[in-house]
Amino acid sequence: MERWRMREKKVRGMKRKTNEMVTRIEEGTQEFPADIEQGY
């Protein structure tokens, strides 16, 4: 159970990060920042 909870938190954080990335790209960034590729 503990493991599942930790995992859920991680997923939630990832979702937030992805949303931020999408917003940034939608704001006019055509190129993918290098640090994003390294983050995955």
N, C-alpha and C positions, 0 to 999 in steps of 0.2 A: 504493500500500500504506500509506504513512504516513497519508494522508487517512483511509483506512478505519479505521485504528487509532484515530485521534483521534475519529472519529465514534462508534466503538464505546464509547469511554470516556464520551462525552457521553450516549449512550443509557443506559449503566449508571447514571450519576449521576441521570438523569431518573427511572429506575425507582426508585431509592432514595428520591428526593424524593417520588414518587407514593406509595410505600409509607408514608412518614412521614405524608403528608397523610391517607391512608386511616385509619391508626391514630388520628390526631388526631380525625378525624370520628367514627370508631367509638366514641371515648371519650365521646361525648355532645355533640359540636358539631353542631348542626342547621344553622346558617347557614354559608355558605362565606366564609371570611376574604377580605377584599378583596385582600390582597396575593397570594393564589393566582391570582385572575383576572388580575391584572397580570403575574404571572410567565409566563403562557402567551403 
